[in-house]
């Protein structure tokens, strides 16, 4: 099974692709960065277009997405929701089923502790996927890989 994890954001959207064929292995990871000088619709179009290309290139079976949380800043919550919707739309247009997990689910399944910090999660992603350097993995891509791993670990336990 091949899973793409997406960590949506209006400025930076991370993606990470992992697969299980006996063992869990790293396939790819990266980010979609948008320009601050562009309008919100243009940013969303960029995210959508790039995610379609990533889906076409890596052909995942499913998309794993972090379930939105309520932010203190309402405008930030709206922007996050729009980026999540664009990721879901891209998945729908490529026939990729979407699964959602809470941040605590992701942390618990990857780091063994639902309140793990970003560094702990990043280190466990690196260890699990046998990646050499923590520093080489951009935070948004590491978060996306964690979200993808969460799906594999949850599906294995069910």
Secondary structure, DSSP 8 states (H G I E B T S, - for coil): -EEEEEE--SSEEEEEEEEESSSEEEEEEEEEE--TTS-HHHHHHHHHHHHHHHHHHH--SEEEEE-----SSHHHHHHHHHHHHHHHHHHHHTT-EEEEE-HHHHHHHHHS-TT--HHHHHHHHHHHTT-S-STTS-HHHHHHHHHHHHHHHHHHH-
